[in-house]
Amino acid sequence: MSLLTIILNILLPPLAVFLKHGLGVTFLISLLLTALGWIPGVIHAFLVNGTR
């Protein structure tokens, strides 16, 4: 995972997921979790971007 990805995971989780995976279900889940609360969005972004 690059430094840019880590920074984006923290600051803008949906953008980080979009750049790594494109538009899709993963992006929509990240967007929803970030809208519900920033911390769940960050956790989801790290989990998704760290596993692939």
Residue pairs with C-beta under 8 A, 6 or more apart in sequence:
1 49
1 50
5 16
5 19
5 20
5 49
8 15
8 16
8 19
8 45
9 16
9 42
9 45
9 46
9 49
10 42
13 30
13 33
13 34
13 38
13 41
13 42
13 44
13 45
14 27
14 30
14 31
14 34
14 41
14 45
16 45
16 49
17 26
17 27
17 30
17 44
17 45
17 48
17 49
18 27
18 30
20 48
20 49
20 52
21 27
21 48
21 52
26 48
29 44
30 41
30 44
30 45
30 48
31 41
33 40
33 41
33 43
33 44
34 40
34 41
34 42
35 41
